[in-house]
Each structure stands twice: as C-alpha cells, then as structure tokens.
Amino acid sequence: MNKAFKTEVKLSSGQLQKLKQTIGVCRYVYNLYLSQSQSHYKTTGKFLSGYDFSKWLNNVHIKQNQQDMWIKDVSSKAVKQAIMNGEKAYKGFFKGTAKYPRFKKKRKQDVKAYFPKNNKTDWTVERHRVKIPTFGWVRLKEFGYVPCDAVVKSGTLSIKGDRAYVSVLCEAPSAYAISLKDGGIGIDLGIKSFAVFSDGREFKGINKSSRVKKLDNRLKREQRALSRKYESKKRGGEPATKGSNITKNLLRVQRLQQRLASIRKEYILSVVNAVVKTKPQYVVVEDLNVKGMMKNRHLSKSVAQQGFYTFKLWLSNLCRKHGIELRQVSKFFPSSKTCSLCGEVKQKMSLSERTYSCESCSFELDRDLNAAINLRYAKQYIVLT
C-alpha cells in the first residue's frame, strides 16, 4: 500500500526563493489554462485537454510572448502537473462531482509544486534530510519522521503561512493485522462534545477551550486590521494606520489560521487514535447531514470548525490499515430518539433536551451516550472498510 508523509522542512534562502518562483509559475499556468479553456469552450464547444494546452503553451504562447520566458526557469514537471490539475478540475465539473473551477490567488497559498522521481538518486531519504529534484538536499525539521528505508515514488513542496512543507508518497508494507477484541464501538459526533463513545468515553470540543478561544480572538483582531487596510487602499487614500503594511498583516493572519488548523487536526487525530487503540472488532458512525447542518446560521461556523469529514477520512484509513470493520448508519436512523434499554422511539425531541428520558421504562441517560449505544447495536448499516 502507498502512504504519504508530510513534514516541515528548513530551506535555505536560495531554495525558498526558488520554491516561491516555482509555485508562482504553477499558479500562473493553472489560471492561464482555466482562461484558455473557458474561451475555447465558448468558441468551439469542445473541451481543451491538458496535453493540447501544453503544446500551445510551449510552441505558440511563449514564442509569441517573450516576456513569459520565465516559465521555463522552473521544473517542467511541476508546470505539467499544474496543467493536469486544471484538467482534472474541469473534468470533475463536467462529470458533476465538483463545482466550477476557480482561479487561484496568491494570498490563498493553495498551490503545491509536484516533483516526480526521474533518477535513482531523486527523493533519497535520510534521517535528517531528503533529496528533492532540482532542489538538492533539503533539511527536515523533524528527524526520522519519514522512514529511511521507504521507496519514495513522488512528492510535493508547499508553503503555508511562512513555513514550507514536503509531502512524499512512499511504498509502505501491506496492512498488518492486530488482535481485535470482541464487540464494537459506537461513536456519536456532535458540537458540544466532539465525540462520545458507547463505552462512556467523552471528548469535549476543542473549539471551546481557552487556548483556541484566545487564538481565535487574535485572528479576529488581525482580520479586522487587514480589512481596514484593504478598504483604505480601495478608496485610494492613506493606509488605516501610519506605517502599516498589508503584506505583513496578511502573513500574521495566515500564521494564526495555520496554527488553529494544526491544533484542530492534532485533536482529531488523537480521537482517531483513541478509537484504534481500543482494538474493537467494528466501529459504527452515523452518516451526518453536514450540508443541512451548515444551513443553520447559528451553528454553521461551529459545524465547520469541528472537522467531521477529516475525522471520518482518517478513521476509515486507520480502520482499513488495522483490519477493523467500519460501519455507517443512515442519516435517518433515530439514534438520539431511541431508548437504548427498551427500544422505544420518541416522536419529538428538541436539541435543548440533553438527557434522554424514556416514557415507557423511565430510563434516563445522557443524550449523546444513549445515541452512541444505539449506534453500536444498529442492525442496518453499510460497510465502508
């Protein structure tokens, strides 16, 4: 099986400048492909493939526009991969599996530079460094995270905030089996408590902690300051404060956003590891209607910050790796309205009722724990892994 490893790298000043130039070219070529695809479809009604665009870029566009010769200064493999990413985005839109592709912006920093393995010495991994094509040896910030004996097939370089990251795709050994225990675990996901297990364990929401709240407040202040600078710049007047710098303010916002994202992802990973360390025979989760929950303007921000999709993705990967069966119950399964003792189903139950009280057998239990127990013993489900 293939496994990806992502870690931070320490680049020299020359390597950092080269990475920014490569990412800038990839972003420019990606946006140019989208623009040409739009005009080509309007005039001919046909789809412009990435191969045809690559031929037009090298044989027509660059020769007619000598000022764009800087496209040739970076890795051609990274440029071709950016074109293929644009083609993939358009194909996804025509198939109906994705929205219409949008142009990439510099301040978003969502562009990655792709580097395949062309020679035997490319992507050689040592304990403290990795050899990247056209970049040479790059020092890793976390020693020993990427296995030295792994066979690296390809990798990408990216920038988030003011930090550079490398992601490598390795050929890892096949999944290993562990001794699983009899029985399973039902997991109820929510906003107040991120996850409640059927065995009684509860993981509170990380977004309500003082650490995240303090960073979130700092982020709001920096975003307000950045908004004032942009509004002043649009009006053509002086900056909001004397000596202000939009680029530095934007970098502070990106640092805080990256830090908050890292804290949330680390917490989700800890919950997933807690599930796997129990060694259950199966795990049952509910198919949440996240799209419908996002329509509630009072809960949309909290739902988005929880990261339910990331939790489900990482859980399915670890369950597949360890041979644990992952079950998914339908979104219409009344897990919160069903009594886990006698099976009686309530017709109405508001969100303000945090304790489940059964009218038939007088059984009382925490609402989320009751839902987790019902998920564990659900009879109708689909198997994801």
C-alpha positions as a printed Julia matrix, in Angstrom:
385×3 Matrix{Float64}:
   0.0    0.0     0.0
   1.03   3.62   -0.54
   1.38   6.0     2.38
   2.04   9.75    2.44
   4.25  11.54    4.96
   4.1   15.31    5.39
   6.52  17.3     7.49
   8.06  20.75    7.72
  11.41  21.48    6.04
  14.09  24.09    6.58
  15.0   25.72    3.28
  17.94  27.98    2.57
  17.29  31.48    1.24
  18.04  30.33   -2.31
  15.81  27.25   -2.04
  12.97  29.29   -0.56
  13.2   31.82   -3.38
  13.19  29.01   -5.93
  10.16  27.38   -4.3
   8.2   30.65   -4.34
   9.11  31.1    -8.01
   8.01  27.54   -8.85
   4.71  27.94   -7.01
   4.14  31.28   -8.73
   4.67  29.75  -12.17
   2.36  26.82  -11.34
  -0.33  29.23  -10.19
   0.05  31.36  -13.35
  -0.08  28.32  -15.67
  -3.1   26.89  -13.83
  -5.01  30.17  -14.16
  -3.95  30.5   -17.81
  -5.3   27.02  -18.55
  -8.65  27.9   -16.96
  -8.84  31.1   -19.0
  -7.97  29.36  -22.26
 -10.38  26.5   -21.52
 -13.24  28.94  -21.0
 -12.61  30.8   -24.27
 -12.01  27.54  -26.18
 -15.29  26.04  -24.95
 -17.24  29.2   -25.85
 -15.88  29.29  -29.41
 -15.75  25.58  -30.29
 -18.0   23.92  -27.69
 -15.28  21.34  -27.02
 -13.12  20.54  -24.0
  -9.47  21.67  -24.06
  -7.23  18.85  -22.85
  -4.13  19.48  -20.8
  -1.93  17.9   -23.49
  -3.2   20.29  -26.17
  -2.76  23.26  -23.84
   0.81  22.2   -23.04
   1.68  22.1   -26.75
   0.09  25.53  -27.28
   1.93  26.96  -24.27
   5.39  25.81  -25.4
   5.05  26.21  -29.18
   2.81  29.28  -29.52
   2.31  31.31  -26.36
   5.91  31.52  -25.1
   7.3   32.17  -28.61
   4.82  34.98  -29.23
   5.22  36.45  -25.72
   8.91  36.59  -24.93
   8.17  38.27  -21.6
   6.78  34.92  -20.38
  10.08  33.08  -20.85
  10.35  32.92  -17.05
   8.01  29.92  -17.23
  10.99  27.91  -18.48
  13.09  28.81  -15.43
  11.4   26.25  -13.16
  10.85  22.5   -13.29
   8.87  21.46  -16.36
   7.38  18.51  -14.43
   5.86  20.87  -11.87
   4.38  23.01  -14.66
   2.89  19.97  -16.42
   1.35  18.75  -13.18
  -0.28  22.17  -12.65
  -1.84  21.84  -16.12
  -3.06  18.33  -15.32
  -4.58  19.61  -12.07
  -6.53  22.18  -14.09
  -7.7   19.47  -16.49
  -8.78  17.3   -13.54
 -10.76  20.2   -12.07
 -12.59  20.77  -15.36
 -13.34  17.07  -15.82
 -14.77  16.93  -12.32
 -17.07  19.82  -13.15
 -18.31  18.21  -16.38
 -18.88  14.9   -14.56
 -20.87  16.67  -11.85
 -18.57  15.62   -9.0
 -17.13  19.1    -8.32
 -18.01  22.76   -8.62
 -16.82  25.04  -11.4
 -13.04  25.54  -11.03
 -11.94  28.91   -9.72
  -8.77  30.9   -10.32
  -6.08  30.54   -7.67
  -4.99  33.6    -5.7
  -1.56  34.34   -4.35
  -2.76  35.15   -0.85
  -4.6   31.81   -0.56
  -1.39  29.77   -0.97
  -3.18  26.58   -2.02
  -0.72  25.67   -4.8
   1.72  22.76   -4.48
   4.79  22.11   -6.61
   4.92  18.48   -7.79
   8.21  16.68   -8.41
   8.27  13.08   -9.75
  11.14  10.64   -9.37
  13.16  10.79  -12.6
  16.52   9.39  -11.45
  17.53   6.77   -8.91
  19.04   9.4    -6.63
  15.9   11.56   -6.61
  13.87  11.55   -3.41
  16.58   9.83   -1.41
  15.57   9.95    2.25
  17.99  10.12    5.15
  17.31  10.65    8.83
  17.63  14.42    8.75
  17.28  15.35    5.07
  15.68  14.47    1.74
  16.93  14.96   -1.82
  14.33  16.76   -3.97
  14.7   17.02   -7.77
  16.04  20.44   -8.93
  16.36  21.5    -5.26
  19.03  19.16   -3.95
  19.26  18.17   -0.31
  16.64  19.75    1.95
  16.83  19.54    5.72
  13.88  18.08    7.64
  12.67  19.8    10.78
  11.52  16.53   12.37
  14.27  13.93   12.2
  13.3   10.34   11.44
   9.64  11.06   10.64
   9.95   9.87    7.03
  11.26   6.25    7.07
  14.71   5.97    5.5
  14.05   2.51    4.03
  10.84   3.57    2.27
  10.71   3.72   -1.53
   9.58   7.23   -2.44
   7.58   7.48   -5.69
   6.93  11.24   -5.84
   6.49  14.3    -3.65
   5.28  17.88   -3.42
   6.52  21.1    -1.85
   4.11  23.69   -0.46
   4.03  26.86    1.65
   1.57  27.63    4.43
   1.96  30.98    6.12
   5.71  31.38    6.41
   6.51  27.65    6.65
   7.5   25.2     3.93
   6.32  21.58    3.88
   7.28  18.47    1.96
   4.86  15.6     1.31
   6.25  12.32   -0.02
   4.35   9.29   -1.33
   6.05   6.05   -0.23
   5.52   2.38   -0.86
   4.78   1.07    2.61
   4.42  -2.57    3.67
   0.97  -4.09    3.41
  -1.51  -3.68    6.26
  -0.61  -5.62    9.37
  -3.16  -7.44   11.49
  -3.7   -6.83   15.2
  -5.56  -8.93   17.73
  -9.03  -7.41   17.82
 -11.35  -7.64   20.81
 -14.89  -8.96   20.64
 -17.54  -6.27   20.33
 -17.53  -2.85   18.78
 -17.77   0.86   19.47
 -20.5    3.31   18.54
 -19.41   6.92   18.06
 -21.81   9.86   18.26
 -20.37  13.09   16.85
 -21.63  16.5    17.91
 -20.79  20.12   18.59
 -20.86  20.41   22.39
 -18.93  17.14   22.7
 -16.87  16.29   19.65
 -17.23  12.53   20.12
 -18.96  10.28   22.66
 -18.11   6.56   22.66
 -20.54   3.82   23.58
 -18.16   2.7    26.36
 -18.66   6.03   28.16
 -15.63   7.99   27.0
 -16.28  11.59   26.02
 -14.08  14.01   24.08
 -15.02  17.65   24.56
 -14.95  20.1    21.67
 -11.52  21.67   21.24
 -13.03  24.92   19.91
 -14.39  25.83   23.35
 -11.01  25.56   25.08
  -9.26  28.71   26.33
  -6.28  28.07   24.08
  -8.32  28.06   20.87
 -10.55  30.94   22.01
  -7.51  33.13   22.66
  -6.06  32.41   19.22
  -9.46  32.91   17.6
  -9.79  36.35   19.2
  -6.32  37.3    17.98
  -7.27  36.15   14.5
 -10.4   38.33   14.54
  -8.36  41.41   15.51
  -5.8   40.78   12.78
  -8.54  40.2    10.19
 -10.24  43.47   11.15
  -6.94  45.34   10.82
  -6.31  43.73    7.42
  -9.83  44.6     6.26
  -9.32  48.26    7.22
  -6.1   48.39    5.23
  -7.76  46.9     2.15
 -10.74  49.26    2.36
  -8.43  52.26    2.69
  -6.39  51.05   -0.28
  -9.53  50.59   -2.42
 -10.62  54.18   -1.73
  -7.22  55.42   -2.84
  -6.49  57.07    0.47
  -3.77  56.65    3.05
  -3.41  53.38    4.99
  -5.54  52.96    8.1
  -2.52  53.44   10.36
   0.73  55.2     9.66
   3.45  52.8     8.6
   1.05  49.9     8.1
   1.97  47.04    5.77
  -0.67  44.85    4.16
   1.8   42.05    3.38
   2.96  41.74    6.99
  -0.62  41.87    8.27
  -1.63  39.14    5.8
   1.26  36.98    6.96
   0.13  37.32   10.6
  -3.38  36.22    9.61
  -2.0   33.22    7.71
   0.16  32.19   10.67
  -2.8   32.23   13.05
  -5.0   30.33   10.59
  -2.32  27.68   10.14
  -1.83  27.36   13.9
  -5.54  26.94   14.56
  -5.84  24.38   11.77
  -2.9   22.41   13.19
  -4.41  22.37   16.7
  -7.76  21.1    15.41
  -6.18  18.43   13.22
  -3.97  17.23   16.08
  -7.03  16.88   18.33
  -8.97  14.95   15.66
  -6.0   12.61   15.2
  -5.85  11.97   18.96
  -9.53  10.95   18.96
  -9.0    8.63   15.99
  -6.01   7.02   17.7
  -8.1    6.54   20.85
 -10.6    4.55   18.77
  -7.98   2.29   17.18
  -6.05   1.69   20.43
  -9.18   0.1    21.89
  -8.85  -2.6    19.17
 -12.58  -3.03   18.53
 -13.96  -5.59   16.13
 -16.04  -2.92   14.41
 -16.74   0.82   14.65
 -20.13   2.35   13.91
 -20.6    6.01   12.88
 -23.58   7.95   11.61
 -23.86   9.49    8.16
 -24.24  13.11    9.26
 -26.08  15.6     7.06
 -23.32  18.2     7.31
 -24.64  20.15    4.32
 -28.01  20.55    6.01
 -26.38  21.49    9.32
 -24.38  24.22    7.58
 -27.63  25.92    6.53
 -28.29  26.85   10.16
 -26.65  30.26   10.51
 -26.34  29.82   14.28
 -24.41  26.54   14.0
 -22.66  26.76   10.63
 -19.35  28.11   11.98
 -19.22  25.58   14.82
 -20.01  22.71   12.45
 -17.31  23.8    10.0
 -14.69  24.04   12.77
 -15.38  20.52   14.08
 -13.89  18.78   11.04
 -16.3   15.85   10.76
 -15.09  14.98    7.25
 -11.44  14.87    8.36
 -12.36  12.62   11.3
 -14.26  10.2     9.08
 -11.47  10.14    6.46
  -8.69   9.44    8.97
 -10.83   6.9    10.82
 -11.53   4.96    7.62
  -7.82   4.97    6.72
  -6.74   3.61   10.12
  -9.55   1.05   10.21
  -8.52  -0.19    6.77
  -4.9   -0.37    7.89
  -5.61  -2.4    11.04
  -8.37  -4.58    9.6
 -11.2   -3.02   11.65
 -14.67  -3.02   10.12
 -16.1    0.49    9.79
 -19.88   0.64    9.6
 -22.01   3.62    8.63
 -25.63   4.03    9.69
 -28.13   6.02    7.64
 -28.67   9.68    8.49
 -32.37   8.92    9.14
 -31.57   6.4    11.91
 -33.19   7.8    15.14
 -30.16   7.24   17.36
 -30.96  10.1    19.74
 -34.72   9.41   19.94
 -34.46   5.66   20.62
 -34.22   4.24   24.13
 -31.08   2.1    24.4
 -32.75  -0.09   27.06
 -36.22  -0.94   25.75
 -36.07   0.33   22.17
 -38.95   2.83   22.49
 -38.74   5.68   19.96
 -39.75   9.22   20.85
 -41.72  11.13   18.25
 -40.33  14.56   19.2
 -37.12  15.53   20.97
 -35.66  19.04   20.89
 -31.95  19.84   20.88
 -32.26  21.51   24.29
 -33.01  18.12   25.92
 -29.53  16.92   26.87
 -30.82  13.96   28.93
 -32.87  11.2    27.36
 -35.88  10.2    29.47
 -37.87   7.2    28.29
 -41.63   7.48   28.88
 -42.07   3.7    28.66
 -39.47   2.32   31.09
 -38.44   5.54   32.92
 -34.83   5.05   31.8
 -32.62   8.16   31.9
 -29.23   8.62   30.27
 -27.13  11.33   28.66
 -28.44  12.09   25.19
 -25.13  11.6    23.34
 -24.19   8.43   25.24
 -27.62   6.97   24.53
 -27.14   7.71   20.81
 -23.68   6.08   20.81
 -25.05   2.9    22.38
 -27.84   2.75   19.8
 -25.29   3.15   17.0
 -23.22   0.27   18.36
 -26.15  -2.16   18.21
 -27.62  -0.88   14.93
 -28.77  -3.68   12.63
 -28.99  -1.8     9.33
 -25.73  -0.3     8.05
 -23.26  -0.26    5.19
 -19.63  -1.38    5.5
 -17.05   1.23    4.48
 -13.87  -0.77    5.14
